Amino acid sequence: MKKLFVILVIVMLTAVLLADTSGEAGFQMLKINTGATVGAQSGTGAFTTEDAFGFMHNPTAGIWQHKRVISLAQNYWIMDCQLNSGAYYYSQGSKAFGIGYRYLDYGKQDNRNDAGEITGEFHPMDMVITTNAAYRLNPDMYLGANLHILYEKIDAASALGVAFDLGYTYLTPFQDFKLAVALKNLGKTDDMDKEDIELPITAEFNLIKDFQLGMVPLSTELKLLKHSDDDDLKMALGLNAQIVKMLELRFGYKFNYDSEDLSAGFGIKLKKIDVDYAYVPHSSELGDAHLIGLTYKF
């Protein structure tokens, strides 16, 4: 049964990777990185982060770490948009549970009539509530799933939906080397103004390696990903370096993105509290993004 599940996930991943683009999907916020730790590493780092947002990137991320944490994050995103996030995660090593939310505020937008005249304002928003469950199949293999409740509102129109993610992680025989895959955003939503909304189905493949450089512990990750509404195969590299016990420096680089490449940030550890920051510049006129995170570890 376990092998059958893994084969099914791989087949579905391959189908997404090879599929033709079906046009831009809705709920684009599902593509946005959650948390300053992952944001600083260009979307990587979910498998080594100590915040509570790892499961939102892969349902199995961090289950082998015995921890109980609460995290809050504020993303001052492009064009005055703001993404607020919060999550709770509890892992016992053999099983884990998580719950969290993401709220994307697009700010006030002008409402115009057919002649282009401003007739008022509206306030579009997206919201996702996510629950997670992950299990250890054996000492080397982990499975997990996320369930999303989706809500989107644009002016007077709105849509409600349900989606889920599947994740699998393999702790290889090579020291501190992991393989992970995920198939994300599978689901269905209501029509909005009688128009069908497709979700941005995403396939991801991750290689994670931890090693020691002198006295400095390093965590590195390579991620390949393909969205169903984008023809391009994308890639991201991330690095987390623990300079001293209280300070971590993070860097990331994205390949094949229109306006993003380098990102950076840091984390400060104060006993049970972590403070994280990420800077994500954009090369276009959209503006830069600043991410701030706060984590409490029980």
Secondary structure as UniProt FT lines:
FT   HELIX           2..18
FT   HELIX           28..31
FT   HELIX           36..40
FT   TURN            41..43
FT   TURN            46..48
FT   HELIX           54..56
FT   TURN            59..64
FT   STRAND          67..76
FT   HELIX           78..80
FT   STRAND          82..91
FT   STRAND          95..105
FT   STRAND          109..112
FT   TURN            114..115
FT   STRAND          118..122
FT   STRAND          125..138
FT   TURN            139..140
FT   STRAND          141..154
FT   TURN            155..156
FT   STRAND          157..171
FT   TURN            175..176
FT   STRAND          177..189
FT   TURN            193..194
FT   STRAND          202..213
FT   TURN            214..215
FT   STRAND          216..227
FT   TURN            228..229
FT   STRAND          234..244
FT   TURN            245..246
FT   STRAND          247..255
FT   STRAND          262..270
FT   TURN            271..272
FT   STRAND          273..280
FT   TURN            285..286
FT   STRAND          289..297
//
